[in-house]
Amino acid sequence: MTSSALATRILGKEELHEIQVFQRTCKGCIVGSISNVLSSGYGQQRGVENEVGLLRLLCSVIDGFENHKVASAHRTEADQELPEPIRTLWQWGCDEGVISKKTPVRLGVVPEGLGLVATKDIGRNEVVLEVPRRFWITPETVADSEIGSVCSGMNPWVAVALFLLREKHRDDSKWKSYLDVLPDCTNSTVFWSEEELAELQGTQLLSTTIGVIEYVQTEFQRAEEVILRNKQLFPFTITLDDFVWAFGILRSRAFSRLQNQNLILTPFADLINHSGRVTSEDPAYEVRRMAGFFSRDYLFSLRSPLAVKKGEQVFIQYDVNKSNADLALDYGFTDSSPHRDAFTLTLEISESDEFYGDKLDIAESVGLGETAYFDIKLGKPLPPQMLPYLRLVALVGPDAFLLESIFRNAVWGHLELPISRANELLICKIVCDACSSALSGYSTTPEEDEKMKKAGSMSPRLEIAVGVRGGEKKVLTQTNNIFREREEELDELEYYQERRLKDLGLVGEQGEIIFWEPPQK
C-alpha cells in the first residue's frame, strides 16, 4: 500500500486534504517532514500501526515545527548579542517545550550579565517560567543515575557536585546545553585569591570564607576516596578546584526552601537575577503538581513578585534576611540596602562560671545555649533576646539570687529588664570592649574606605570587600554608641529591687521607700 493510500485510509480524504492545505499555507516548511514520515517507512519503524500511532507521530512533527516557530519568536536584536552557548540553551528549552509561545520572558543581556527580560507586560505574581521535573538536577536525580549507588550516604550537595562534574565531561549529557553556559567561577569569596581575601582582613566574612573553604576541602577528601575506587564511573581527573567550582555553582544557583525539595538546580529558571526592590520574604517560586487529574509529575514554577513592563528585566529576592556578607559568600555581590550591613555578636556562658549549670539551664529554656549568636543590623533595634542573655551571662554576686530554683519559671522575664546598676554596667563594658576589639582588627579606617568608594574604578571583588568591611564598621560603631549612651543613663534606669518594692506597694509617688509600721494599740 502506498503512503498516500495509507494516509487516506487512516485519516480520511478530508483530513488528508486539510494537511495538504496546511502544508501549502506554511509554504513547505513542514512538507518535507510529513512527506518523509508517510513515504519513507519511518512511521512503520516507529511502530505506527494504527490511527492513534500515526496521529501521535504527526503531532510530534508539528510540535517540532511549532517549537522552531517559538524559538524564532523569541529571537530579537538583543538575542544576537548573546553567546552561542546561551542561544543553544534557549533553543533546547524551545525544542523540549519548556519555552512556549506563552512564555512571557526571553534571555537578554543585562547589567548583571544575563537575565530574563519581559516580552510583554507582566503582572505582579504572574508565572513567567515553568520547568518540568525531568530537567531538574537534584539528589534524587543522582540517586537514579549510574553513580547513584556509589553516592548513597554522601552529603546531598556532595553527590550533586560529583554528578555535575561527571555530566560536564560527557558529550552526550542530557544537560550539555545547560552545563556549557555555567560560569567558570563567580565573585563569591570562595573563588578569591589570597591577595583579594587580604582586603577582608578583620571582617567576619573572611573567617567565614576560610571556614567554608576548609569544610569543602574536607568533603573533597572524603569524596576522592569514592572517585578513586570507581574510576570506571569517573574516567577523568577531578581536582579540588573542580570540586570548589561545583560547590560554588550549587551555592549560587540552587533553589531551596521548597516543599520536600531542599536543593534543586533548575535550568532556565536559575538565570533570574536578584533585586533589592523586591522586599517580600515569600519566595517567588514553588514546586507544584502539573495540571491533569492523572498527572503525577511536578513543575518548578517561577513568578514575578513585581509588575514588569515589556522590555524590563524580571527580578526576584534571593533572601531578604541575608546580610551583605552572606550575599558575597553565596552569590558574589552585595546589596545597597542599609539593613544588609550586619555584624554577628557571639556571646557565651563560660564553663569556669561558678553558676555555669544554672545559667545554661535558663538559656536552654528559651532556645539558647552555652554560645549564642546575635545578628545586629544597621539601623535596626537590637535582637530581642540579646540584652536578657547578656544580663544572664553577667549575673554575679548579690544578683545571683535570681538563679535560685524558686525563680526559675520567671527568671527570663526578670532578665528582660535591668537587674541592677552593677549588672547593667558590666554588660555595657562587655559589649563596648568587644566592639573596640573588633574595630581595631581592620586594616583600613572608615575614612579610607569612603575615599576608595569616591575614587571609583574598583574591581567587583574589591568593591565587595570595601562594602562589607565598611558595613561591619558602621554596625560596630552603632552598637558601641548604643551601649556608651546606656552607660551614661544608668542612674535613670529602674532596677529589679525598685520594681519589686513597687509591686509590694512599698514605694511612694516620689520614689521614696514607705516603711511599714504596726498599728498602735
MIVOMI-778999 format. One record per residue: residue in one letter; x, y, z of N, C-alpha, C in turn. Coordinates in pm, whole numbers, plus 32768, in hexadecimal, padded with zeros to 4 digits. Each point is the difference from the previous one (the first is absolute). Example, Ala and Ser with C-alpha at 12.3 -4.5 7.8 and 13.67 -1.06 7.14 Angstrom:
A85277DC7830C7FA780778000805A80788000/S7FDD80697FB88052807780067FB3806D8049/
REM end
This chain:
M80557F8980007FAB807780008059807C8000/T7FE180637FAC805080797FF97FE98054807C/S8061805A80197FF2805680767F8580587FF4/S7FE0802A7F837F8A80547FEC7F827FB38021/A7FFB7F827FD47F8A7FAE801D7FF47FE48095/L80757FE6804180007FE780907FCA8079804B/A803180767FD97FD2807A80417F6D80177FEA/T7FD07FE27F837F7280147FE27FAA7FA18051/R802F7F8380117FB27F9E804A7FF380268093/I806E802F80398000801D80907FC28088801F/L802380667FB17FD28087801D7F7E80237FB7/G7FE87FC07F8F7F8D80267FB08026806C7F9D/K7FB4800B7F938024805E7F957FFB80908031/E7F9B802180507FF1808A802C80738029805C/E80257FA6805E806E801F805B8084800E7FB4/L80167FA57F9E807B80077FB2800380817FAF/H7F8D80287FCC7FFA807D7FB480238077805A/E7FD07FFB807C801E806D805D8097800B8019/I80437F8B80108091800180148046803A7F87/Q7FD27FD97F87803F80337F867FEE80967FF4/V7F88803080257FE880917FFF805B80448065/F800C7FC28077805780378068809080077FD0/Q802A7F977FB680887FFE7FCB801680757FA0/R7F9F80167FA7800F806C7F9E7FFC80878046/T7FA9800A80647FF5807E804B808480248043/C80437F9B8034808080168044807480087F9F/K7FE180067F7D806780117F99806A7F948007/G7FD37F86801C805E7F917FFB80577FEE8079/C7FE8804E806B80587FF6807580017F74803A/I7F8D7FBB7FFE7FFD7F7A803A7FDD7F967F99/V7FF780287F807FDE7F9F7F9880607F8C8001/G80828023800480657F967FFC7FF37FA48076/S7FE6803780777FF77FAE80787F8E7F9D7FF7/I7F8880307FDB7F8C7FA77FFB800C7F9F7F8D/S8030802F7F8D80107FA67F8E805E7F8F8021/N806D80218046805F7F9780267FC17F9B805E/V7FAF8032805C7FBE7FA5805E7FA87F9D7FB5/L7FB680317F9B7F9E7FAC7FBC803C7FA87F94/S807480267FCA80337FB87F8C807C7FAD8018/S804B801D806B80817FBE80107FFC7F848057/G7F8D7FE080347FFA7F8D805B80298023808D/Y8021807F8019802C802C80857F927FE78068/G7F83801B7FD27F917FED805D7FF27F70802A/Q80117FA47F9E7FF57F72802280717FD5805D/Q807780397FEC80717FE080577FE58030808F/R7FB2806B800D7FDF803580847F847FBD803D/G7FD17F977FBF7F8E7FB880387F7A803D7FE1/V7FF7804C7F917F80803B7FD97FAD7F937FBE/E7FA77FC7804D7FB17F907FCF7F6C80217FFA/N7FD9807180377F72802180017FED80967FFA/E7F85802680067FDA808D7FF380408056806D/V7FFB7FCE807B8037804D8070809580147FF1/G80467F957FD7809080097FF1802A80677F9A/L7FBC80017F8D802580607F987FE0808E802C/L7F8D801180407FDB8085802F806580358065/R802E7FA8805A8065802A8062808180287FBB/L80267FB27F9C807B801E7FB97FF580847FB5/L7F8B80167FC17FEB807E7FB9800180758061/C7FC37FED80758001806A8066808E8020802B/S80537F98800B808C80148026804880547F99/V7FE67FE27F808040804E7F947FD380918006/I7F7C801280107FCA808880038031804C807A/D80097FB980748034803F8079808E80317FEB/G80507FAF7FBC8089802A7FE38002807E7FAD/F7FA680057F9D7FF680787FAD7FD680788054/E7F9D7FEA805A7FD1806C8055806F8033805B/N80527FA58036806C80298059806680557FB7/H80197FE17F82805B80547FB17FC3808A7FEB/K7F7A80047FEF7FBF80827FF4800D804E8082/V7FF37FBA8072800E80408083808B803A800F/A80647FB17FDB808A802F800C8015807D7FAD/S7FC680017F87800E80747FA97FBA8078803D/A7F8C7FE6803E7FB5806E803D804B803E8074/H80567FB38042804A803280748086803D7FD8/R80217FFE7F80807D803D7FD57FE980937FE3/T80518056803A7FF8808F7FE8808C80317FE2/E800C80847FEA808580377FE6805B7FE88078/A7FC88009807880517FEA807980357F728003/D7FB07FA07FCD802B7F75800380807FEA7FB0/Q8013804F7F9780777FEF7FAE807F8021804E/E7FF1804A806F80738020805280267F8C805C/L7FA77FA1800F80197F91805A80657FA07FC6/P80577FC88053805F7F9A7FD17FB57F887FC8/E80407FB97FA67FC17F8C7FC17FD07F998066/P804E7FE0806A7FCF7F9E80627F7C80298042/I7FED808280167F85802F803D7F8A7FED7FA0/R801680217F817F967FED7F9D7FDF7F6C7FF0/T80677FAC80097FEA7F6F7FF77FAC7FD08075/L801C803580777FB17FDB80767F6D80257FEC/W7FE8807A7FD27F76802D7FED7FB97FAC7F95/Q804B7FDE7F967FC77FAB7F987FDA7F778038/W80557FCD80587FE37F8080437F7D8009804C/G7FEE807080477F83801380497F8780057FA4/C8011803E7F8C7F9380067F9E7FE37F757FC7/D806A7FB97FDD7FEF7F7A7FC57FBC7FA08061/E801E801180817FC97FA580657F7A802E8038/G7FD080737FD07F7E802F802C7FFF804D8082/V8076801B803B8006805280797FDC80907FDD/I8032802E7F8E7FE180857FCD7F937FF37F98/S7F93804980107F917FF97FA17FDB808D7FD3/K7F9B80067FA97FD180827FD37FC980538073/K7FD57FBD806A7FC6804780738069802F8064/T807C7FD37FF180698028805D801880967FF5/P7FEB804E806B800780927FF6808B803B8015/V80687FAD7FFA808980328012805B7FC57F96/R807180427FEE806B7FD07FA98084801A8045/L80697FC27FCE8086801E8033802F80847FC8/G8045804E80518032807F7FD1808180288044/V804B80597FC080798039803B7FD58071805D/V80267FF6807F7FD880608066807D802A804E/P7FF6806980548076802C804C80417F918052/E7FB17FA1803080377F91805080447F977FA9/G7FF0800A7F7D80377F9E7FA37F937FC87FA9/L7FBC7F9980327F8C7FC57FBD7F8A8002805E/G7F89800D7FC77F88800080537F867FE37FAD/L7F8E7FFE80437F807FE87FBD7FBC80877FEA/V7FDC801B7F837FC5807F7FD87F717FE87FD2/A7FA4805780297F737FF07FDE7FE980197F6C/T7FB47FA77FBF7FDA80127F747F7580407FF5/K7FC1801580737F80804580087FF18036808E/D7F9C805180187FE7802E80887FDC7F888058/I803D7FFA80757FEB7F8F805B7FC580358082/G7F967FC0802F7FBF8029807B80487FCC807B/R7FE4803E8072803B7FD4807F7FD57F71801E/N80627FAD80237FEC7F7280217FD57FAB7F88/E801380347F897FE27FB17F87806F7F9A7FE8/V7FDA7F887FDA80627F987FE2804A80257F7F/V80857FFA8005805080247F8A80477F887FC3/L80107F95804E80487F8B7FCD7FDA7F868053/E7FEF7F8F7FBC7FE67F83804580597F937FC4/V804A7FBD805880617F9C7FD57FD87F788037/P7FE37F9F7FA87FDA7F7A802E80717FBB804C/R7FDA7FA18053805F7FBC805880707FBA7FB3/R7FE57FD17F8680667FB47FB7807B80537FDD/F7FF68085800F807380577FE4804D8025807E/W7FC77FE6807580428024807D807A7FA88017/I805C8036804D806F7FB080347FF680068098/T7FE37F8E803D7FE77FF7809080467F848037/P80027FF0808480367F8380387FB87F857FCA/E7F7F800D7FE17FB57F907FC680327FE17F73/T802680687FB680387FEC7F7A807F7FAB8009/V8053801F8063807C7FB680147FE17F6F8026/A7FA27FEF805A7FDD7F7980307FD27FA67F8D/D7FBF803B7F9C7FCD7FB27F8F80677FF07F8F/S8076803A801180667FFC7F9780617F8C8014/E80617FF67FA780637F94800880568009807D/I8010807880368055800F80767FAE80008081/G7F7E7FE77FF57FA980058075802B7FA48070/S80257F867FDE80237F9E8068807F8026804A/V8062803A7FBA807F802280427FF58084804C/C7F96804E7FE47FEE808080457F9F7FF88074/S7FC57F8B80157FA27FF2806E804980148085/G7FC380478059803F801C80818051807F8002/M8017803B7F8B804B807E7FF97FA680748029/N803F806C80297FB8807E80107FBC801E7F7A/P7F7F80247FFE7FB980157F818047805D7F9F/W803780708034803F805E7FA3807F7FC67FC5/V80467FAB804A80797FC07FCD7FDC7FA27F8D/A7F957FB380117FD47FA57F977FDB804D7F82/V7FB8807080107FDA80517F8C807B803F7FC0/A806280298051807C80397FCB80487F9C7FA7/L800C7F83802E80417F987FB07FB17FE57F80/F7F7D8003800A7FAC7FEB7F8A8018806F7F9A/L8006807C802E801B80717FA680847FEE7FB7/L80687FDD804B80857FF07FC480017F8E7F9C/R7FBA7F96801E7FFC7F8D7FA47FB580267F80/E7F8D8040800F7FB280277F8A804980677FAC/K804F80558041804B80677FB780677FC27FA3/H80307F88802180647FBC7FAE7FC27FA77F95/R7F7C7FF580007FBC7FA97FA07FC980507F8B/D802A7FDE7F877FCC80457F8A7F6E7FDF7FE5/D7FD37F8D80327F767FD67FE77FA4801F8076/S802B8057805A7FAF802180757F7D80437FD6/K7F967FD880407F7E803F7FEA80048095801F/W8055802580608009808C802D8074804C7FBE/K80377FCE7F948076803D7FC47FEA80947FE1/S7F8E80217FC37FE5808C7FDD7FFF8059807C/Y7FD17FC8806F7FFC804B807D808A800C803E/L80477F91800780857FFE803F806280587FB5/D7FEE800E7F7C805C80507FAF7FF68095801F/V7F94802D803E7FF1808F801C80248023808F/L801A7F9C80538023801E808B808880458005/P800E80698051807E804B800580727FAF803E/D807B80237FDC80747FBD803A801080228094/C7FCD8074802780008028808D7F9F80738010/T7FE68026807B7FB18077801C8057805D8054/N7FC7806D802E80498059805A7FEC7FDA8093/S7FC97F8980177FF77FCD8089808C7FFB803D/T8009801D807F80838007804280487F798003/V7FB97F917FE780457F7E7FFC805D7FF77F88/F7FEF80587F9D80547FFF7F88806E806B8005/W8009804C806C8060806D8006808E7FCD8017/S8060804D7FCB808D7FE280178027802F808C/E80777FD9802D802F802B8084800C80988007/E802C803C7F92800E80917FFC7F788044800D/E7F9C7FC87FBD7F7A803980087FC47FEB808B/L80187F8C803B7FCD7FE580878040805C8067/A807A802D7FE580458059805E7FB280828014/E7FB080267F9C7FB0807A800C7F8F7FF08067/L7FE87F8480287F977FE5806380377FF4808E/Q807E80268013803F7FF180847FA98040806D/G7FEA7FB5806A7FB2803180707F6B7FE57FF7/T7FCF7FDB7F897F707FEB7FF07FD77F74802A/Q7F837FF480267FC97F7C801C7FF47FAF7F7F/L7FEF80447F8F7FF77FBB7F80807F7FB27FE2/L807480378025807D7FBA7FE780067F7D804D/S7FE18006808180067F8580507F977F9B7FD2/T7F8B80317FD77F987FA67FCD802D7FBE7F7F/T803C804E7FA6802E7FCB7F7F806B7F958015/I805F801C8058806A7F9E801C7FC37F808038/G7F9E800F80597FBD7F8B80387FB87FAF7F96/V7FBE80437FA27FB87FBB7F9580627FB77FA5/I806E80427FDD80647FC07FA980397F838042/E801D8009808180347F8B80487F997F908003/Y7F828025800F7F957F9B80007FF87FBB7F77/V8007804D7F957FFA7FC77F7980787FA57FE8/Q80748028803080787FAD7FF17FEF7F798046/T7FC5800480787FE87F83804B7F9F7FA67FB5/E7F96803A7FCA7F9E7FB17FB5803E7FC77F81/F805B804B7FC280427FCF7F8780577F86801F/Q80468006807080557F8E80267FAC7F818011/R7F8A800E80387FA77F8C800F7FCB7FD27F79/A7FD980617FAC7FCA7FDD7F7C806B7FC27FA8/E807C802C8012806E7FCE7FAD80137F6A8013/E7FE67FCF8078800B7F7080187F9D7FB37FA9/V7F8880357FF27F9A7FC07FAB8028800A7F6D/I803380737FD9802880167F74806D7F9E7FD7/L80667FF2805480727FAA7FDF7FD97F6C7FFF/R7F9D7FDB80507FD47F7480017FA47FDE7F8A/N7FD280657FBA7F9F7FEA7F94802A804B7F82/K80797FE47FD1803580457F8B7FAD7FE57F83/Q7FBA7F8E7FFB7FAE7FE47F8B7F8B80627FF7/L7FD7803780727F94806380008036808E7FF6/F807D80138028803F80847FFA80857FF37FB4/P7FFA7FE87F7C807A7FEA7FB1804780827FDB/F8009805A805C804180817FEA802E80338087/T805880627FFF80388036807C7FA28069803B/I7FE47FF480807FB280668048805B803C806A/T801D80807FF380598044805D7FAE8049806B/L8048803380647FBD805180667FC0807B7FC1/D8046803E7FA07FC880767FBD7F7D7FDD7FB9/D7FFB7F8A7FC27F847FD47FBE7F8F7FF48067/F80237FC780717F9C7FE8806A7FCF8085803A/V805C805F80117FDA808580327FA580447F9A/W801E7FEC7F7F7FA980397F977F727FCC800F/A7FF27F7D800E7F7B7FC4800D7FB98035807D/F804B800D806E7FC68036807B7FCF808E7FE9/G805380537FBE7FDB808B7FE67F85800B7FA8/I7FF67FA77F9C7F8C80007FA77F817FE0804F/L80087F9A80547F8B7FDA804F7FDB806D8064/R8065803C803D7FE7806880647FBA80797FC1/S802480207F857FCD80797FC17F837FEA7FAC/R7FE57F837FD47F947FEB7FA07F907FA58031/A801B7FAE80637F997FA1802C7F928048804D/F7F857FD77FE87F8E8034804A7FE87FA7807A/S7FD78040806D7FE37FB5807B7F7D80338039/R7FE37FDB807D7F84802880447F857FD37FB1/L80097F887FC77F927FCA7FB27FC57F868045/Q7F7F7FEC7FF07FBD7F8F803F803A7F7C7FCF/N80377FB3805C80397F7C7FE3807A80067FA5/Q803280777FE48075800C7FA9805B806B803B/N80737FD98033805B8060803E8070802D7FA5/L800C7FC07F8D806B80257FA47FD57FDE7F72/I7FE280677FB07FD87FEC7F758051805D7FA7/L80487FC67FA38043804D7F987FA37FFE7F88/T7FD080757FD87F9680087F9B802D80507F87/P80227FBC7F92802480487F857F9480647FDA/F802A806F7FC27FA9806C7FD27FD580598075/A7FC17FC780677FCF805080708072803F804E/D80747FBC8006806E80348051804880757FBC/L7FCE802B7F8D803A80757FBE7FC280828033/I7F9B7FF680567FC080798034805980428068/N800380847FFF8058804C80597FB680388079/H8050802F805F7FCF8037807F7FF380977FF8/S7F9D803680467FF48090800F7FD18022808D/G803E8065803A7FD8802E80847F7780437FFF/R7FCE80227F887F7B803C7FF77F927F9D8027/V80217F807FF67FA17F99802B80147FEA8095/T7F9C8022804F80107FFD80927FB07F918044/S7FB47FB47FB57FAF7F96803B80577F8F8034/E7FDC7FCB807580497F8E80387FD47F7D7FC2/D7F8D7FFF7FC07FCD7F867FC1804D7FE47F7F/P802E7F847FED80487FE07F857FA6800D7F86/A803A80297F907FB480147F847FFD7F817FAD/Y80117F8F803F80027F827FB77FC57F928058/E7FD47F977FBF7FC67F8F804880057F847FA9/V7FF77F8F80407FF17F817FB97F6E7FD9800A/R7FC27FE87F8E7F727FDB80027FE67F8E7F9F/R7F937FBD80157FDB7F907FA97FCE80357F7A/M80257FBB7F957FD280277F7B7F697FEF7FF6/A7FC280517FAA7F707FF97FED7FDA7F797FC4/G7F8A7FD380217FD27F807FCB7FDC7FA28071/F7F8D7FC37FF87FCD7FAC806C805D7F8B801E/F803C7FC77F9680527F898011809680228006/S8022807F7FFE808D80267FFC80437FE98087/R80787FC57FFB804F7FED80798083804D7FF8/D8010804C7F96807D80497FEE7FF6808A8041/Y80768040800C800680818042804480687FA8/L7FDF807E801D803C80727FBC8044805A8066/F8070803C7FD6803B806E804C7FC4807E7FC5/S7FB38048804E7FB780757FCE804080808036/L8023805A7FA48043807E80247FA380747FE2/R7FEC805880637FA780737FF1804E80838007/S7FC6806A7FCA80398085800F7FBD80438077/P804C8020806A7FC2803D80767FD880927FEA/L802E803A7F907FDF808B7FE07FBD80067F77/A7FAF80677FEA7FCC801A7F7A807380347FAA/V800B7FCD7F86807180217FA97FCC80297F77/K8039806A7FC77FDC802C7F7A804F7FB37F98/K7FC97FF67F8880447FBE7F92808A803F7FEB/G80657FAC7FF3808980307FEC804F8012807F/E7FBC7FFB80758045800B8080802B7F778032/Q80648001805880307F8180377FA47FD28072/V7FED7F7D80087FB37FC3806C80617FD88070/F7FE08026807B80577FE380727FB37FB1806B/I804D7FC180587FC97FC8807B8058802C8074/Q7FD77FDE807980508018807880407F7C8028/Y80857FFB800180427F8280237FE67FDB8092/D800E805F80597FE07FE6808E800980858049/V7F8E8030802E7FFA8085803E804C80058083/N801A7F8D803E80417FFE808380987FF17FF8/K80377FEB7F8B80917FF07FF480468087800E/S80718000804680528078800B8055800E7F82/N804480717FF4805980127F8D80717F9A8001/A802D7FDB807780687F9880087FCA7F7B7FCC/D7F837FE080227FC17F867FCE7FF480037F68/L7FD380717FCB7FF0800D7F6F80867FF47FB8/A8068803B803B80857FF97FC380347F717FFF/L7FE87FB7806B802D7F7580087FB17FA57FA2/D7F7D80117FFC7FAB7FA67FB27FFE80227F6B/Y7FF480827FE17FE680277F75806D80577FC0/G804F80448053806780547FC77FD2808C7FDF/F7FA5803880507FD9808C7FF17FCD80328087/T7FEB8082800A7FC5803A80787F8780547FD8/D7FAF802380627F85804B7FEA801180898040/S7FCA80667FC08012808880337FA480218076/S7FA17FA8801F7FA4801A8070804E80068084/P7FED80698051804C800E807E7FF07F8A805F/H7F877FC380047FEC7F94806280507F837FDE/R803F7FFF7F8980557F8E7FDC80868005804A/D802580768033807C800B804D7FE67FC5808B/A80507F9E80267FE67FB9807E80827FD0803F/F7FF67FE2808080707FC7804A7FC57F9D8064/T803C7F8B80087FCE7F99805C805080048081/L7FBC8022806D8040800480847FF27F768040/T80717FC7802780017F7A803E8015800E8096/L7FA47FC9804D8009800380927FFF7F718034/E803D7FEB807580007F798036800380018098/I7FCD7F95803780077FE98091807F7FB1801A/S805B8039804A80817FC080187FF07F848057/E80477F967FDC7FFD7F858050803D8016808A/S80538069800D803E801C80817FA48051805C/D7F8D802B7FCC7F9F804B80507FCA7FA4806F/E80018031807C7FD27FAC80707F6D7FDB7FF5/F7FB6804E7FAE7F717FE37FED7FE57FCA7F73/Y80667FC47FC57FF67FD27F757F857FA87FE8/G7FEA7F9E80547F917FA27FED7F7980448004/D7FED805780647F808046800D7FE7805D7F89/K806880497FD87FF1805C7F907FE27FB67F7E/L80427F8E7FEE7FE97FB17F867F707FCC7FFD/D7FCD7FD380717F757FD080067F9F806E7FD9/I8019807880327FA780717FE2800880247F6C/A807980037FC9801180207F727FB97F997FA8/E800E7F8280237FC37F967FAF7F6880028009/S7FCC8035806E7F6E800680107FBF80607F9D/V804F805B7FC77FCA805F7F9D803B7FE87F75/G803A7F8A7FEC80327FDD7F7C808D802D7FE2/L804980308064808C80287FEC805A7F96803D/G8082801C8003805C7F9C8034807A803D8040/E80687FAF800E807D802F803C803A80737FAF/T7FF27FF67F7B802B806A7FA67F8680337FB5/A7FF380837FF47F8E803C7FBA803380667F9B/Y7FBD80047F8D8028805A7F947F8F80637FE5/F802380807FFB7F9C80697FEC802980567F88/D7FAA80027F9B801B804E7F877FCD808E8015/I805E805E80077FDD808D8012800480437F78/K7F9480447FDB7FF6803D7F7B7FFF8098800B/L8039803F7F9C800B80927FFF7F74803E7FFD/G7FEA805D805E7F81804880037F8C7FB28039/K801B7F8880347F957FAC803780127FF28098/P7F937FE4804A800C7FE9809280577F85801C/L80367FFA8077804E7F8B80287FA67F858001/P80367F8A7FE37FB17F8480077FBE7FF5808A/P7F827FD980077FB58004807F803A7FAB8070/Q80457F937FE180367FAA806A808F80268029/M803780647FBD808D8020801980178039808C/L7FB2806580288014803C80847FE37F9D8071/P7F937FB37FFC7FEB7F9D806B80727F9C800B/Y80357FD37F8E806E7F9F8004807D8042803B/L801A807C7FDA8072804880387FF3800C8098/R7F898023802F7FEB800E809080137F7A8046/L7FD57F947FBF80137F7B803980957FE0800D/V804C80197F9780907FE6800280438050806E/A7FD1807C80158041805B805F7FCB7FF5808F/L7FA57FA4801B7FCB7FF18089806D7FCD805E/V80268053806180657FD980637FD9803D8087/G80467FD480677FF0803D80847F7180008031/P7FD4807380387F798008803C7F8F7FE17F9E/D801880197F7D7F957FEA7F9D7FE87F6C7FE2/A805C7FAB802B7FF67F727FDF7F8B7FBA8045/F7FBD8047805D7F8D7FC180447F927FDD7F9B/L7FFF80467F8C7F9B7FE47F9A80127F777FC0/L80747FC38016801B7F7C7FC57FC77F8F8055/E7FCE802280777FC87F9880567F847FC47FC0/S7FE77F8380217F947FB57FBF7F7780408013/I7FED8048806C7F7E803F801A7FDC80677F95/F806780387FBF7FE880657F9980037FC57F72/R80187F7D7FF480207FC67F7E7F96801C7F94/N7F827FF780237F9780137F9B7FEF80927FD6/A802E805C80547FEA808E7FE38080804C7FE3/V80747FBC800A807E80487FFA801680477F7A/W7FD87FC07F8F801980427F7F7FB080827FF4/G7F88800180387FB2807A80008045806F804E/H80407FDB8070804C8063804D807780337FB0/L80417FA67FB4807880257FB47FE1805C7F8A/E7F8380087FDA7FDB80597F92800480928029/L800E80198082800B80888035808180098053/P8035807A8015807C800E804C7FF77FBF808A/I806B7FBB802780047FB8808080398058806E/S807680387FE6804180588061805E805C7FB4/R802B80688043805C805E7FBF80837FB97FDE/A80307FAD805B807F7FBA7FE97FF57FA17F89/N7F8F7FBA7FF77FEC7FA17F917FF8804A7F7B/E7FB8806F7FFF7FEF804C7F83808480407FD6/L804E802E8061808380397FE1805C7F967FC3/L7FF97F87803580557F947FCE7FDD7FDB7F70/I7F7E7FFB7FDF7FDF7FDB7F768029806E7F9F/C7FFA807D802D802E806E7FAA80967FF27FE5/K804B7FDC806780907FEF7FF1801F7F8B7FA3/I7FB77F90801080177F8A7FAD7FEF80227F6C/V7F9280457FE07FE2801D7F73806080697FC9/C8019806A804B805A80697FCE808D7FCC7FEB/D80307FAC805980857FC47FEE80037FA87F83/A7F957FB47FE97FFA7FA97F8A7FFF80527F81/C7FB6806F7FFE7FFB80567F8A808880417FE5/S804080318069808380407FF080677F9C7FCC/S7FFC7F878034805E7F997FD47FEA7FDE7F6D/A7F827FF37FD77FE37FDF7F74802980717FA3/L7FE5807C8027802380737FAC8096800F7FEC/S804C7FD380638093800C7FF5803B7F987FA2/G7FB17F9E7FD680347F947FAD7FFF801C7F6B/Y7FC0806E7FD67FFA801F7F70807F80477FD4/S80237FEB7F82807C803B7FCB7FEC808D7FCD/T7F82802C7FF77FE380877FD07FA080458060/T7FFC80837FF77FA2804F80507F8280197FAE/P7F91802580407F8780237FB4801A80707F9C/E8055805F8026801E806F7FA680497FD07F82/E805C7FA2801280497FC97F8D7FA27FB27FA4/D7FA17FB9803A7F9F7FB67FAF7FAB805F7FAD/E7FD2806C803F7FAD80617FB8804E80427F8F/K807F801980188055803C7F99800C7FA37F87/M800E7F7E8019800A7F9F7F947F7E7FF97FB1/K7F8F800980467F7F7FFD7FBB7FF080787FA4/K8026807480317FF2807A7FB0805E80007F88/A80747FC2801180617FFB7F927FCD7FAA7F8D/G7FAF7F9B80207FC97FA87F98806A7FA77FC2/S7FE07FC87F8D805B7FA97FB3802E7F86804F/M7FAD7FD1805B80247F87804A7FCF7F857FB4/S80497F92800E7FD47F827FC67F857FD1804E/P7FAC7FA97FC57F897FD1804880227FC28088/R806E7FB6800780227FBD807E803280648068/L804C80627FD6802D8067805D7F8980528030/E7FA380197FA87F88804A80267FB17FB3806A/I7FF97F7D7FF17FBD7FAC80648049800A8086/A80857FF57FFC80508003807B7FEF8085804A/V8009806D7FB57FF38085803E7F7480128039/G7F9C7FCF7FB77F76800E802F7FE57FAF807E/V80317F8580047FE67FAA807480498032807B/R808080207FF1804B802D80777FCC8087802F/G7FD780577FA27FC7808180277F7D7FEE804A/G7FAE7FA17FD27F817FE6804280127FCA808C/E80607FA48011801A7FCA8085802B806E8060/K8055805A7FD1802F806D80567F8D805A802B/K7FA4801A7FA57F8C805480227FAC7FBF806D/V7FEA7F7E7FF47FAE7FB8806380477FFC8086/L80837FE97FFF804C7FFE807D7FFE80888044/T8010806A7FB17FFD808780377F76801F8039/Q7F987FD97FB77F77801480307FE97FB78084/T802C7F8480087FED7FB0807A804E803A8075/N807A80297FE58054803D80687FBD807E8037/N7FC880527FA57FBE807C802B7F837FE38054/I7FB67F977FDC7F887FDC804C80237FE28092/F806B7FB4801480227FD88089804D806E804A/R804680587FB8803D807480417F93805B8038/E7F9980167FAD7F918054802D7FB67FBE8075/R7FF37F7E7FF97FBC7FB8806C804F800E8082/E80817FFC7FF68055800D80777FEC80878042/E7FE880677FB07FEC808680377F7680108040/E7FA67FA37FE27F77800A80337FE57F9E8073/L80687FC180357FEC7F9980657FB58032807B/D801A807D80277FC0803480797F6B801C7FEB/E7FD580027F837F73801E7FE37FAC7F827FEC/L80417F8C7FFC7FB87F837FE77FBF7FCB8080/E7F997FB27FEE7FBC7FC08070802D7F6E8006/Y802D7FD4807780397F7B800F7FA17FA2804A/Y80297F84800C7FA97F9780367FCA8021808B/Q8058802D805B7FD58018808A7F95806C8005/E8010806A7FAF7F9C806B7FFF7F7C7FCD7FCA/R80057FAF7F957F847FC97FC87FBA7FA58066/R80507FB480487FC87FA480647FBB804C8071/L8040806D802F7FC48050806A7F7E80427FD2/K7FFD802B7F837F86803B7FC97F8F7F9A7FFD/D80247F857FD67F9B7F967FFB7FC47FE6808B/L8053801580677FD27FE8808A7FC0807C803D/G7FFB806D7FB37FC5807C8031805580488064/L80837FEC7FF8805B803C8063805080757FC9/V7FD580377F8E804280747FC77F97806B7FE6/G801B807C802F7FA2806C7FEE8004803C7F75/E7FAB80657FEB7FF680407F7E808380437FD7/Q804E802E8061807E80437FE380767FA08000/G7FE37F7F800F806C7F9E7FFF80377FE18089/E7FC7803E806780317FE880877FCE7F798033/I80537FC280537FDB7F7F80397FA380168077/I7F907FB880007F9E800B806C80177F8D8061/F80208024807B80187F9980667F7C7FDB8044/W7FEA7F81800F7F857FD08040800C800E8097/E7F9A8039803E7FFD800E80927F887FB58037/P80137FB7806E7F8F7FB6803A7F9A8061803B/P7F817FDE7FF97F99805980388011800F8098/Q7FE5807B8031800B801880907F877FC78049/K80197FCF80777F957FC980537FB8806F804A/
REM end
